Amino acid sequence: MARQDFKPIAFTIALAALAILTFGGASKVEAAQTRVVMKDGRLYVGAIFPTKSVVEPVETKKERDSAPIQSEKIIVVDDQLRRIYIPKNAAADLILDDSAAALEVFKIRQQVNENPNTRIAALGSYRATSDFDEFGRRTILASGTPIVQGITEIAPTYVRVQGLTHNLDMRLSPHALPRPTLTALIKKQINPKSLDDRLRIYQFYVQASLYEQAAEELQEIVDDFQAEEDVAKLDVALRLIKQLAAERLINELELRRASGQHKKVKELLASFEADRVSPEKIQAIRKMRREYENEDKERAQILERLNQLLETVEDPELKKGASSIVVEINKELNNNTLGRFAAFEQSEADGSLTDSQKLAVGLSGWLVGNVASDNRLEIAVSLYRVRQLVRRYLLEHRPQQRQALWEEIRAEEASSPQHIARILTTMKPPKSPPRSTRDKPYQYSLSVPSFQSGKTFTYDVQLPPEYDPNRKYPTIVSLRGERSTTQQQLNWWCGPWVEKTNAQGKKVNERYGQATRFGYIVVAPQWSETNAGYDHSATACAAVLYTLRDACRTFSIDTDRVYISGFQGGGDLAWDVALAHPDLWAGCIPICGAATYITPLLKRNGEFVPLYAIGGELDGGKLAASRETLDWGMDLSTPFDMTYVQFKGRGAEPFSEETVRVFDWMTMKVRRFYSQEERIVYSIRPWDNFFWSVELFDFPEKSMIDPLFANLQGHGYRPGKTEFFRIVDNSLRIRSTADRGVVFLSPEQLDFNRKMEVVFNGKKLTPQNGIVPASARVMLEDARTRADRQHPFWASVNSSLPGQFNEWDHDE
């Protein structure tokens, strides 16, 4: 990984160093650190040491601190706030850096309890019963025991909080404490009348990447120090903070733009102030403004030209159909969908095309995407009718009515599998959500029928600002803890509702969390009707799967970027569902969740689900319960994509400090739905029987358990095993302990224009001639039941009907 891939991080470090070199100061901490450059692009900085296990005692780790990293397959990066456990083979480079910039650290005197007899071994779940007072003290309640703590050290990367009544050493992020609390404590450690001392506070905030606080602190310093000899020194600081602000603004603009929040970007562009900003930053802002101006002009030109071309259509039926499409485009064309008209804009310069053909290219590009645009107006109008029928088909529960709709679809000229595949990929979700309320925009409470008659699963959803159903969004399925709610899950990812006054003077509610900034949908299922923990039941698993499919039918979800997360009991469930259904997820983020009971039996499936587990050092045994799965996955010769982040001295908390890093990690993880490589997956329950392109039936009885009643101890359960062999010469071979299987096929996997061969448990399923035709009906049924319109299957073969195709058992 090239060093230039880390420019934003290097920029921040360089600026912090610049501040230190400029202003000087005392009480700095310098330490040799290691930069760990990960193969997926992440960068960690801290002290590193090897370990054999994620639960190896810290004292043992320290004793082996000088051991060579090559001696173990797991390494730990200690950045004072957290310990990050990663497979050694996941690191691309380890760079010793003994020239790290000195950090501003403020020591605070407290009467710390170091009595080993009062040491807190586990905190588990707890709640803070008080805020930090003016002396940096607070009381927390853990397992009914009041523990008084005091802040003893404040650094840019961590705040050390030690026990005063008990032996406890905890670390918090500076971002988790209010600025008044931090500043008040720090000011007691300096001379407030000394400019150099005051600038140390400013430097601290810069080093901590708390730039708003740094700017506020600097303004107070400017107000307090007006002497002429101070002006030059302060002017350097003002220029630095302006540059930082500009850099952050540009990063925010790029992030919001990539998230489809174009109105927000335009607002920020309009408020940009060029004072004291480098020419490079000004040019970047101007470039983005020009791009938006050009896109606005392009939109207007496309709409004007489409309306002109529409007037040239003479056939009244074609004109009526084309007019409906143009009306839709006038309403919905925006920055997100301009790309659909690239072929149309090119066609304008093609003198060989008639006006009707040019109009057809534009309309079909809108309906099925730029790559599949067609220059026959009859096809474009037929595509529109097919899309309307497909939408109704996907929502129809009655078989007879679906059959009638299919007859209408197949009668259309644009009913080929190729056309329908493009329609499914490009169309808006078939279901329409209800209107959200004015006080909670883009938030919904929905329900979906359960597998149990008369019952439903409920779930809450928060969409990002400026949600556009014509654009696909990454999505987080977030599972609540035993004592938390689905609303709290939305708040954790999206931020709480905050009232503000908009540009028109109206009071509106907005969220400012990371899912809002990054443009993620958050889905929070009510997976249990009680506050009990995860019981490994079919009902809890179904609540997640049914909710996800219903959300995919209702909202524009990028099914290649769906991540599952959960807190405490919800974290246990996230572990389970992620490993039981590895084909569904781009990543799993259990927070204080445990991989217990059934989950270790499925640990091999972790090869296909990137993991970012978060916990506290004193979380009450959650980590120890996950040890088998984490250690095993990290210790392989080709380790799984696993990261475990442990906060020092903390119990079972939501750890909101980690949110930004989680989003940075998620942006690097995309589901690998199709692969030419070999894959092996395992099943342990009857309903965990679908993996990528195969649905399995009749596993051996000894492989399947009923988690409601079975006791795993002493029964020797061996999970059902299914192997997908490497695809060679258009041939797919699957071997499974299941007796029966239905194999679904797609051009992403096999070439439909060549002879293909599909073999299941040694039995050839494809016809003798090797030709399996694509079926639009199979595709529609697949999209209706599985709700993944990005990867529809085009055909199927059944082990019960070898030699036949597009036939399968519909038994539930």
C-alpha positions as a printed Julia matrix, in Angstrom:
812×3 Matrix{Float64}:
   0.0     0.0     0.0
   1.52    3.29   -1.09
   2.22    5.89    1.55
   0.23    8.54   -0.35
  -2.94    6.55    0.39
  -2.84    8.07    3.87
  -2.7    11.77    2.97
  -5.57   12.91    5.24
  -4.0    11.25    8.29
  -0.52   12.47    7.43
  -1.92   15.96    6.91
  -3.45   16.03   10.39
  -0.25   14.75   12.0
   1.82   17.28   10.1
  -0.41   20.15   11.17
  -0.29   19.06   14.78
   3.5    18.93   14.54
   3.55   22.38   12.96
   1.57   23.77   15.87
   4.04   22.29   18.34
   7.1    23.53   16.51
   5.61   26.99   16.2
   4.56   27.52   19.77
   6.79   25.35   21.94
   5.59   24.47   25.44
   6.25   22.1    28.32
   4.86   18.81   29.65
   4.95   16.96   26.34
   5.14   13.21   25.91
   7.33   11.68   23.21
   7.29    7.97   22.53
   8.4     5.58   19.81
   5.37    4.24   18.0
   4.67    1.87   15.16
   2.52    2.64   12.15
   0.6    -0.44   11.14
  -0.5    -0.16    7.52
  -3.31   -2.66    6.85
  -3.81   -4.38    3.5
  -7.33   -2.95    3.26
  -6.04    0.63    3.64
  -6.51    1.28    7.35
  -3.72    2.82    9.43
  -3.16    2.25   13.15
  -0.55    4.03   15.27
   0.64    2.88   18.68
   2.83    0.46   20.58
   2.6    -3.06   19.15
   3.24   -6.51   20.59
   2.42  -10.1    19.65
  -0.1   -12.3    21.42
  -1.46  -15.83   21.19
  -5.01  -14.91   22.16
  -7.36  -11.96   22.43
  -7.86  -12.81   26.12
  -4.23  -13.29   27.07
  -3.55  -11.38   30.32
  -2.16   -7.91   29.74
   0.76   -8.58   32.11
   1.83  -11.51   29.94
   1.66   -9.32   26.86
   3.86   -6.7    28.47
   6.44   -9.32   29.43
   6.69  -10.35   25.79
   6.66   -6.77   24.47
  10.18   -7.12   23.1
   9.52  -10.46   21.38
   9.64  -10.44   17.57
   6.26   -9.96   15.93
   6.93  -13.0    13.72
   6.61  -15.3    16.77
   2.78  -15.0    16.84
   0.02  -14.71   14.26
  -1.94  -12.06   16.2
  -0.63   -8.58   16.89
  -1.97   -5.88   19.17
  -1.79   -2.14   18.55
  -2.07   -0.18   21.81
  -2.94    3.5    21.26
  -3.51    4.14   25.0
  -7.29    4.35   24.52
  -7.79    0.92   22.93
  -6.09   -2.34   22.07
  -6.7    -3.36   18.47
  -6.22   -7.08   17.77
  -5.54   -7.97   14.14
  -4.1   -10.95   12.25
  -0.44  -10.31   11.55
  -0.94  -11.33    7.91
  -3.56   -8.59    7.51
  -0.85   -5.97    8.0
   0.88   -4.8     4.82
   3.65   -2.92    6.63
   4.93   -2.22   10.13
   6.88    1.05   10.27
   8.76    1.97   13.42
   8.43    5.72   13.99
  10.58    7.1    16.82
  10.17   10.66   15.59
   6.49   11.0    16.46
   5.39   14.5    17.36
   5.38   15.3    21.06
   1.84   15.36   22.42
   0.37   17.76   24.96
  -0.46   15.75   28.07
  -1.89   17.28   31.25
  -1.52   15.43   34.57
  -4.18   15.94   37.24
  -3.59   15.04   40.85
  -6.09   12.64   42.39
  -5.92   10.3    45.38
  -5.93    7.13   43.34
  -6.78    3.78   44.94
  -4.12    1.23   44.01
  -5.05   -1.38   46.6
  -5.07   -4.76   44.79
  -7.81   -5.99   47.15
 -10.25   -3.41   45.72
  -9.45   -4.1    42.08
 -12.5    -4.2    39.8
 -12.3    -7.4    37.74
 -15.49   -6.84   35.74
 -17.87   -3.94   35.22
 -20.38   -5.51   32.85
 -23.24   -3.13   32.13
 -23.26    0.11   34.1
 -24.51    3.64   33.87
 -22.78    6.88   34.81
 -24.7     8.36   37.74
 -23.05   11.76   37.52
 -21.18   14.0    35.12
 -17.59   14.94   35.83
 -17.43   17.78   38.33
 -15.0    20.71   38.38
 -12.33   18.45   39.93
 -12.7    15.79   37.24
 -14.58   13.33   39.44
 -17.7    11.28   38.87
 -19.51    8.26   40.29
 -20.57    5.24   38.26
 -22.83    2.43   39.37
 -21.63   -1.05   38.41
 -23.46   -4.15   39.63
 -24.98   -2.09   42.42
 -21.58   -0.8    43.59
 -20.91    2.97   43.51
 -17.4     3.63   42.2
 -15.89    7.11   42.48
 -13.48    7.96   39.68
 -11.15   10.84   38.91
  -9.49   12.08   35.72
  -5.72   11.78   36.18
  -4.41   12.38   32.69
  -5.67   14.23   29.62
  -3.97   13.53   26.3
  -5.06   14.19   22.69
  -5.79   10.5    22.13
  -7.17    9.45   25.51
  -8.35   10.58   28.93
  -7.23    8.41   31.81
  -9.83    7.92   34.55
  -8.78    6.03   37.68
 -10.7     4.75   40.64
 -10.62    6.7    43.89
 -12.69    4.25   45.94
 -11.71    1.15   43.96
  -8.71    0.0    41.94
  -9.82    0.76   38.37
  -7.94    2.18   35.36
 -10.27    3.31   32.55
  -9.67    5.21   29.32
 -12.1     7.54   27.55
 -11.81    9.47   24.33
 -11.38   13.25   24.61
 -14.26   13.45   22.12
 -16.56   11.91   24.74
 -16.09   14.75   27.25
 -17.62   18.25   26.94
 -15.2    21.02   26.06
 -16.02   23.06   29.22
 -15.07   20.05   31.38
 -11.81   19.47   29.54
 -10.83   23.12   29.36
 -11.66   23.83   33.01
  -9.51   20.92   34.19
  -6.62   21.8    31.87
  -6.63   25.48   32.85
  -6.07   24.5    36.46
  -2.77   22.92   35.39
  -1.38   25.99   33.59
  -0.82   29.7    34.1
  -3.85   31.27   32.33
  -1.94   34.56   31.97
   0.86   32.93   30.0
   0.34   33.0    26.24
   2.53   29.91   25.74
   0.5    27.99   28.34
  -2.78   29.05   26.77
  -1.52   28.02   23.35
  -0.81   24.56   24.76
  -4.58   24.14   25.22
  -5.12   25.17   21.64
  -2.41   22.73   20.51
  -4.06   19.97   22.53
  -7.36   20.44   20.71
  -5.6    20.49   17.32
  -3.77   17.26   18.15
  -7.06   15.7    19.3
  -8.69   16.69   15.97
 -11.23   18.74   17.94
 -11.01   21.62   15.52
 -14.17   23.48   16.53
 -12.96   23.52   20.11
  -9.51   24.61   18.91
 -11.04   27.53   17.02
 -13.12   28.57   20.03
 -10.11   28.37   22.31
  -8.0    30.37   19.88
 -10.62   33.1    19.68
 -10.6    33.39   23.47
  -6.8    33.63   23.39
  -6.95   36.38   20.75
  -9.46   38.29   22.9
  -7.27   37.94   26.0
  -3.89   38.74   24.44
  -3.75   42.01   22.52
  -0.09   42.97   23.02
   1.83   43.77   19.84
   4.48   41.13   20.47
   1.73   38.49   20.58
   0.17   39.39   17.24
   2.67   37.57   15.0
   2.49   34.37   17.03
  -1.28   34.42   17.05
  -1.43   35.2    13.34
   0.39   31.92   12.6
  -2.15   30.07   14.74
  -5.06   31.78   13.0
  -3.71   30.83    9.58
  -3.29   27.23   10.73
  -6.84   26.91   12.04
  -8.19   28.47    8.82
  -6.32   25.89    6.78
  -7.62   23.12    9.01
 -11.16   24.4     8.65
 -10.83   24.53    4.87
  -9.41   21.02    4.72
 -12.24   19.7     6.88
 -14.83   21.55    4.81
 -13.51   20.06    1.57
 -13.47   16.56    3.11
 -17.04   17.1     4.32
 -18.14   18.35    0.91
 -16.65   15.3    -0.8
 -18.25   12.95    1.74
 -21.7    14.53    1.47
 -21.48   14.62   -2.31
 -20.58   10.92   -2.45
 -23.56   10.32   -0.13
 -25.97   12.02   -2.57
 -26.62   15.04   -0.31
 -26.27   17.65   -3.04
 -28.47   20.32   -1.44
 -26.32   20.18    1.69
 -23.15   20.47   -0.39
 -24.49   23.53   -2.2
 -25.36   25.16    1.15
 -21.84   24.54    2.45
 -20.31   25.85   -0.77
 -22.34   29.03   -0.47
 -21.13   29.61    3.11
 -17.44   29.08    2.34
 -15.19   31.98    3.34
 -11.91   32.35    1.43
 -10.17   34.47    4.07
  -6.67   33.18    4.91
  -7.2    29.98    2.9
  -4.54   28.64    0.55
  -5.04   29.03   -3.22
  -5.23   25.23   -3.59
  -8.25   25.06   -1.29
  -9.95   27.95   -3.05
  -9.43   26.21   -6.39
 -10.93   22.98   -5.04
 -14.03   24.85   -3.87
 -14.37   26.7    -7.17
 -14.0    23.45   -9.12
 -16.84   21.83   -7.16
 -19.05   24.88   -7.67
 -18.41   24.74  -11.44
 -19.23   21.04  -11.54
 -22.58   21.67   -9.85
 -23.32   24.57  -12.21
 -22.52   22.34  -15.18
 -24.73   19.55  -13.85
 -27.63   21.98  -13.37
 -27.21   23.17  -16.98
 -26.94   19.59  -18.21
 -30.19   18.65  -16.45
 -32.03   21.6   -17.94
 -30.71   20.82  -21.44
 -31.71   17.14  -21.2
 -35.25   17.99  -20.11
 -35.63   20.66  -22.79
 -34.37   18.32  -25.52
 -36.58   15.41  -24.42
 -39.66   17.62  -24.51
 -38.68   18.86  -27.98
 -38.21   15.32  -29.28
 -41.49   14.23  -27.74
 -43.32   16.78  -29.88
 -41.99   15.12  -33.04
 -43.66   11.75  -32.29
 -46.64   11.24  -34.62
 -48.04    7.91  -33.45
 -50.61    8.84  -30.73
 -50.17    5.62  -28.72
 -46.39    5.87  -28.73
 -46.58    9.55  -27.87
 -48.89    8.84  -24.94
 -46.54    6.19  -23.55
 -43.44    8.3   -24.14
 -45.13   11.3   -22.54
 -45.64    9.37  -19.27
 -41.92    8.59  -19.16
 -40.94   12.22  -19.88
 -43.25   13.45  -17.09
 -41.5    11.05  -14.69
 -38.06   12.21  -15.82
 -39.04   15.86  -15.33
 -39.95   15.05  -11.72
 -37.06   12.75  -10.81
 -33.97   13.66  -12.86
 -31.28   15.0   -10.53
 -27.54   14.84   -9.82
 -27.83   11.16   -8.88
 -29.36   10.05  -12.17
 -27.72   12.26  -14.81
 -25.41    9.37  -15.71
 -28.33    7.49  -17.26
 -28.31    9.98  -20.13
 -24.69    9.64  -21.26
 -25.69    7.61  -24.34
 -28.52   10.06  -25.07
 -26.15   13.03  -25.03
 -23.77   11.17  -27.36
 -26.66   10.3   -29.7
 -27.37   13.99  -30.25
 -24.21   14.22  -32.38
 -25.11   11.12  -34.4
 -26.58   12.35  -37.68
 -27.68    8.84  -38.66
 -30.32    8.68  -35.89
 -33.83   10.05  -36.28
 -35.51   12.18  -33.63
 -37.61    9.17  -32.63
 -34.5     7.04  -32.17
 -32.76    9.72  -30.12
 -35.82   10.01  -27.88
 -35.85    6.23  -27.48
 -32.19    6.24  -26.4
 -32.98    8.83  -23.73
 -36.13    7.14  -22.43
 -34.67    3.62  -22.37
 -31.53    4.95  -20.68
 -33.74    6.34  -17.93
 -35.61    3.04  -17.53
 -32.8     0.5   -17.69
 -29.57    2.48  -17.4
 -27.13    4.0   -19.82
 -25.4     0.7   -20.75
 -28.65   -0.91  -21.97
 -30.27    2.01  -23.81
 -32.18    1.14  -27.02
 -33.0     3.31  -30.06
 -36.43    1.8   -30.76
 -39.23    3.91  -29.31
 -41.58    0.89  -29.25
 -39.12   -0.9   -26.95
 -38.73    2.15  -24.68
 -42.5     2.45  -24.22
 -42.78   -1.32  -23.69
 -40.03   -1.14  -21.05
 -42.13    1.38  -19.17
 -45.2    -0.9   -19.24
 -43.12   -3.93  -18.21
 -41.65   -2.01  -15.28
 -45.15   -1.14  -14.05
 -46.22   -4.78  -14.32
 -43.04   -6.04  -12.65
 -43.64   -3.73   -9.72
 -47.13   -5.17   -9.25
 -45.81   -8.72   -9.66
 -43.19   -8.29   -6.94
 -45.86   -7.16   -4.47
 -48.52   -9.73   -5.36
 -49.01  -12.51   -2.77
 -51.73  -14.43   -4.64
 -50.42  -17.03   -7.12
 -53.36  -16.69   -9.51
 -52.94  -12.93   -9.81
 -49.18  -13.35  -10.31
 -49.88  -15.76  -13.15
 -52.18  -13.21  -14.78
 -49.54  -10.51  -14.43
 -46.93  -12.82  -15.92
 -49.15  -13.37  -18.96
 -49.32   -9.6   -19.43
 -45.55   -9.25  -19.03
 -44.66  -12.0   -21.48
 -46.92  -10.41  -24.11
 -44.77   -7.28  -24.08
 -41.99   -6.79  -26.6
 -39.53   -5.79  -23.84
 -40.11   -8.91  -21.69
 -36.78  -10.62  -22.4
 -34.67  -11.75  -19.41
 -32.04   -9.19  -20.4
 -34.55   -6.34  -20.27
 -36.17   -7.51  -17.03
 -32.78   -7.93  -15.34
 -31.95   -4.31  -16.16
 -35.39   -3.13  -15.06
 -34.99   -4.88  -11.69
 -31.58   -3.32  -11.14
 -32.61    0.22  -12.11
 -36.2     0.53  -10.86
 -37.21    2.11   -7.58
 -38.2    -0.26   -4.73
 -41.61   -1.83   -5.46
 -43.14   -0.91   -2.08
 -43.76    2.7    -1.1
 -43.16    3.7     2.53
 -45.73    5.78    4.39
 -45.13    9.5     4.85
 -42.67   10.36    7.56
 -43.68   12.94   10.16
 -42.56   16.57   10.03
 -40.79   16.33   13.39
 -38.87   13.17   12.38
 -38.2    13.36    8.65
 -37.21   10.16    6.85
 -37.94    8.02    9.93
 -40.43    5.15    9.72
 -41.94    2.45   11.9
 -42.96   -0.54    9.78
 -44.03   -4.16   10.12
 -43.85   -7.33    8.05
 -45.87  -10.56    8.49
 -44.09  -13.25   10.51
 -43.89  -16.94    9.62
 -46.31  -17.43   12.51
 -49.9   -16.84   11.48
 -51.35  -13.55   12.7
 -48.02  -12.21   14.0
 -45.74   -9.52   12.62
 -42.19   -8.33   13.01
 -41.84   -4.59   13.6
 -38.84   -2.43   12.8
 -37.74    1.21   12.71
 -35.86    2.82    9.82
 -33.94    6.06    9.45
 -33.07    7.18    5.94
 -30.28    9.66    5.24
 -31.05   13.27    4.29
 -32.14   13.86    0.69
 -32.98   10.17    0.26
 -33.56    9.4    -3.42
 -35.17    6.03   -4.3
 -33.35    6.13   -7.64
 -30.02    5.87   -5.83
 -28.76    2.82   -3.88
 -27.64    3.28   -0.27
 -25.4     1.23    2.03
 -27.41   -0.07    4.98
 -26.84   -1.1     8.59
 -29.12   -3.64   10.28
 -28.74   -2.71   13.95
 -29.98   -5.01   16.72
 -30.83   -3.55   20.12
 -29.53   -4.81   23.46
 -31.57   -6.3    26.28
 -32.21   -2.96   27.97
 -32.12   -0.69   24.93
 -34.64    0.19   22.23
 -34.74    0.31   18.45
 -34.87    4.11   18.71
 -31.62    4.09   20.66
 -30.06    2.05   17.86
 -31.07    4.73   15.36
 -29.65    7.41   17.66
 -26.33    5.58   18.02
 -25.75    5.49   14.28
 -27.59    8.63   13.12
 -27.33   10.89   16.15
 -30.25   12.17   18.27
 -32.78   14.62   16.88
 -31.67   18.25   17.25
 -33.94   21.23   16.66
 -32.55   24.04   14.49
 -33.81   26.99   12.48
 -33.39   26.62    8.74
 -32.64   29.31    6.15
 -36.35   30.09    5.84
 -36.65   30.73    9.57
 -38.6    27.51   10.29
 -37.75   25.18   13.14
 -36.79   21.73   11.89
 -35.34   18.58   13.43
 -32.14   17.08   12.08
 -29.72   14.33   12.98
 -25.96   14.91   12.93
 -24.58   11.4    13.46
 -22.21    9.5    11.22
 -24.89    7.54    9.3
 -26.34   10.94    8.39
 -22.98   12.22    7.14
 -21.96    9.05    5.29
 -25.42    8.53    3.78
 -26.41    5.15    5.29
 -29.85    3.68    5.85
 -30.25    2.24    9.37
 -32.76   -0.57    9.98
 -33.5    -1.53   13.6
 -35.62   -4.72   13.99
 -37.58   -5.46   17.16
 -36.12   -8.97   17.31
 -37.55   -9.85   20.75
 -40.79   -8.95   22.48
 -39.07   -9.02   25.88
 -35.93   -7.54   27.41
 -34.34  -10.96   27.74
 -31.13  -11.82   25.95
 -30.78  -13.68   22.68
 -32.3   -17.17   22.93
 -31.04  -18.56   19.57
 -34.63  -19.06   18.48
 -36.03  -19.24   14.97
 -38.18  -16.21   15.81
 -35.2   -13.96   16.58
 -33.33  -15.04   13.44
 -36.45  -14.64   11.3
 -37.04  -11.14   12.69
 -33.7   -10.1    11.18
 -34.1   -11.86    7.84
 -37.75  -10.94    7.27
 -37.04   -7.34    8.22
 -34.08   -7.09    5.84
 -36.11   -8.44    2.92
 -39.03   -6.15    3.62
 -36.69   -3.17    3.89
 -35.15   -4.12    0.51
 -38.64   -4.11   -1.0
 -39.42   -0.69    0.51
 -36.16    1.26    0.38
 -33.34    1.58   -2.13
 -30.77   -0.61   -0.42
 -27.42   -1.52   -1.93
 -27.51   -5.25   -1.21
 -23.74   -5.53   -1.74
 -23.21   -3.13    1.17
 -25.45   -4.35    3.98
 -23.78   -4.59    7.41
 -25.18   -6.25   10.51
 -24.47   -4.9    13.99
 -25.86   -5.31   17.47
 -25.33   -4.36   21.1
 -25.1    -6.92   23.93
 -27.87   -9.5    23.23
 -28.27   -7.92   19.8
 -24.53   -8.41   19.34
 -24.92  -12.11   20.15
 -27.63  -12.29   17.49
 -25.49  -10.35   15.0
 -22.65  -12.86   15.44
 -25.07  -15.74   14.84
 -26.96  -14.4    11.81
 -23.78  -13.14   10.14
 -22.07  -16.54   10.31
 -25.24  -18.51    9.55
 -25.94  -16.44    6.41
 -22.54  -15.28    5.15
 -23.9   -14.56    1.66
 -26.04  -11.64    2.9
 -23.55   -9.35    4.61
 -20.68   -7.07    3.65
 -19.56   -7.01    7.28
 -20.5    -7.66   10.91
 -20.01   -5.25   13.83
 -20.96   -6.9    17.16
 -20.64   -4.47   20.09
 -20.25   -6.27   23.43
 -21.67   -9.34   21.71
 -20.63  -12.92   22.35
 -20.03  -15.72   19.86
 -21.56  -18.49   21.97
 -23.61  -21.66   21.81
 -24.26  -22.32   18.09
 -21.98  -19.63   16.7
 -18.61  -21.4    17.25
 -19.95  -24.35   15.23
 -20.26  -21.97   12.27
 -16.96  -20.15   12.79
 -15.56  -21.36    9.45
 -18.21  -19.25    7.69
 -16.34  -16.22    9.01
 -14.11  -16.48    5.95
 -16.83  -14.69    3.97
 -17.95  -12.02    6.47
 -15.48   -9.27    7.48
 -15.71   -8.72   11.24
 -15.16   -5.6    13.35
 -15.91   -6.58   16.94
 -15.91   -3.97   19.72
 -15.85   -4.55   23.47
 -14.64   -3.4    26.85
 -11.76   -4.9    28.82
 -14.13   -5.42   31.76
 -17.29   -6.25   29.8
 -18.27   -9.15   32.01
 -17.05  -12.11   29.95
 -18.36  -11.22   26.47
 -14.86  -11.33   25.0
 -13.94  -14.58   26.73
 -17.07  -16.16   25.27
 -15.95  -15.15   21.76
 -12.36  -16.25   22.22
 -12.67  -19.54   20.33
 -14.03  -17.89   17.19
 -11.74  -14.83   17.23
  -8.52  -16.69   18.04
  -9.24  -19.43   15.51
 -10.05  -17.01   12.69
  -7.01  -14.8    13.32
  -4.56  -17.67   13.77
  -5.13  -19.35   10.39
  -2.32  -19.4     7.83
  -4.69  -17.33    5.67
  -6.51  -15.45    8.45
 -10.06  -14.24    8.22
 -10.8   -10.53    7.9
 -11.15   -9.93   11.65
 -10.52   -6.9    13.86
 -11.23   -6.8    17.58
 -11.16   -3.42   19.34
 -10.98   -3.48   23.14
 -11.4    -0.27   25.16
  -9.19   -0.15   28.22
 -10.85   -0.47   31.6
 -14.36   -0.19   30.16
 -17.42   -2.34   30.71
 -20.3    -3.2    28.39
 -20.93    0.15   26.67
 -22.07    1.25   23.21
 -18.63    2.88   22.56
 -19.81    5.76   20.4
 -16.16    6.93   20.19
 -15.56    4.13   17.67
 -18.3     5.13   15.23
 -16.16    7.1    12.77
 -13.6     4.29   12.57
 -16.39    1.81   11.95
 -17.62    3.86    9.0
 -14.09    4.14    7.63
 -13.9     0.33    7.85
 -17.32   -0.22    6.23
 -16.43    1.94    3.23
 -13.73   -0.66    2.43
 -15.98   -3.72    2.7
 -18.23   -4.95   -0.11
 -20.03   -8.28   -0.3
 -18.51  -10.78   -2.72
 -21.7   -12.36   -3.98
 -20.21  -14.24   -6.91
 -16.78  -15.79   -6.98
 -14.9   -18.18   -9.24
 -13.02  -19.52   -6.22
 -13.83  -22.53   -4.06
 -16.06  -21.94   -1.06
 -17.01  -24.14    1.88
 -19.91  -23.22    4.18
 -21.64  -24.89    7.11
 -25.24  -25.19    8.33
 -26.49  -26.18   11.76
 -30.23  -25.32   11.59
 -32.89  -26.24    9.01
 -33.58  -22.61    8.11
 -29.91  -21.8     7.45
 -30.08  -23.58    4.12
 -29.5   -20.94    1.42
 -25.99  -19.87    0.39
 -25.36  -17.62   -2.61
 -26.86  -19.64   -5.47
 -27.99  -22.9    -3.88
 -30.96  -23.82   -1.69
 -30.47  -27.04    0.29
 -32.88  -29.63    1.71
 -32.72  -32.84    3.76
 -29.55  -32.44    5.79
 -28.63  -35.42    8.01
 -30.53  -35.36   11.29
 -27.29  -35.27   13.28
 -26.33  -32.01   11.5
 -29.47  -30.05   12.36
 -30.44  -28.86   15.81
 -33.46  -27.16   17.26
 -31.88  -24.51   19.48
 -35.06  -24.13   21.52
 -34.76  -27.62   22.96
 -31.44  -29.21   22.1
 -28.55  -29.26   24.55
 -25.35  -29.17   22.54
 -23.24  -30.65   25.3
 -22.17  -34.21   24.56
 -24.28  -34.66   21.44
 -21.44  -34.34   18.93
 -23.28  -32.2    16.4
 -21.38  -31.85   13.13
 -22.66  -28.98   10.99
 -23.82  -29.76    7.47
 -21.11  -28.99    4.94
 -21.52  -27.58    1.43
 -18.62  -27.12   -1.0
 -18.68  -24.89   -4.07
 -15.79  -25.98   -6.25
 -13.81  -23.63   -8.45
 -15.73  -22.73  -11.61
 -13.71  -24.09  -14.53
 -14.71  -24.18  -18.22
 -18.28  -22.99  -17.52
 -18.81  -25.82  -15.06
 -20.12  -25.48  -11.49
 -19.79  -28.38   -9.05
 -21.38  -28.48   -5.62
 -21.06  -31.17   -2.98
 -23.17  -31.12    0.17
 -24.21  -33.33    3.06
 -27.76  -32.25    2.13
 -29.55  -34.8    -0.09
 -31.36  -32.29   -2.3
 -30.61  -28.89   -3.73
 -31.85  -26.28   -6.15
 -29.05  -24.43   -7.96
 -29.76  -20.96   -9.3
 -27.75  -19.59  -12.2
 -26.71  -16.14  -13.37
 -24.55  -14.67  -16.16
 -22.4   -13.22  -13.38
 -21.45  -16.8   -12.62
 -21.79  -18.85  -15.84
 -21.93  -17.93  -19.54
 -25.45  -18.61  -20.88
 -24.19  -18.41  -24.47
 -22.07  -21.52  -24.03
 -22.69  -25.08  -22.93
 -22.71  -25.26  -19.16
 -22.55  -28.07  -16.67
 -23.91  -28.06  -13.11
 -23.19  -31.06  -10.9
 -24.7   -31.57   -7.44
 -23.4   -34.45   -5.27
 -22.03  -36.14   -8.36
 -25.32  -35.86  -10.28
 -25.37  -33.83  -13.47
 -28.35  -31.46  -13.34
 -28.06  -29.69  -16.69
 -29.44  -31.19  -19.95
 -27.28  -33.38  -22.17
 -26.8   -30.52  -24.65
 -25.62  -28.23  -21.84
 -28.05  -25.47  -22.8
 -30.03  -23.81  -19.99
 -32.12  -20.92  -21.32
 -32.64  -17.81  -19.25
 -36.11  -17.47  -17.76
 -37.73  -14.13  -16.97
 -40.25  -15.96  -14.76
 -37.49  -17.5   -12.63
 -35.96  -14.05  -12.36
 -39.22  -12.46  -11.19
 -39.89  -15.17   -8.61
 -36.35  -14.85   -7.33
 -36.63  -11.06   -7.03
 -40.02  -11.39   -5.35
 -38.91  -13.9    -2.71
 -35.27  -12.99   -2.12
 -35.69   -9.22   -2.69
 -32.15   -8.81   -4.03
 -32.76   -6.99   -7.31
 -29.06   -6.3    -7.86
 -28.2    -9.96   -8.44
 -31.27  -11.69   -9.9
 -30.95  -15.33  -10.91
 -31.77  -16.11  -14.54
 -32.42  -19.85  -14.38
 -32.48  -22.86  -12.05
 -31.8   -26.59  -12.03
 -33.09  -29.08   -9.46
 -31.38  -32.2    -8.12
 -34.81  -33.87   -7.95
 -35.34  -33.21  -11.66
 -31.97  -33.77  -13.37
 -31.84  -32.73  -16.99
 -34.69  -30.29  -16.58
 -34.39  -26.58  -15.93
 -36.34  -23.7   -14.4
 -38.36  -26.13  -12.27
 -38.13  -26.4    -8.5
 -40.11  -27.43   -5.46
 -42.16  -24.62   -3.94
 -42.7   -26.44   -0.63
 -42.19  -24.15    2.33
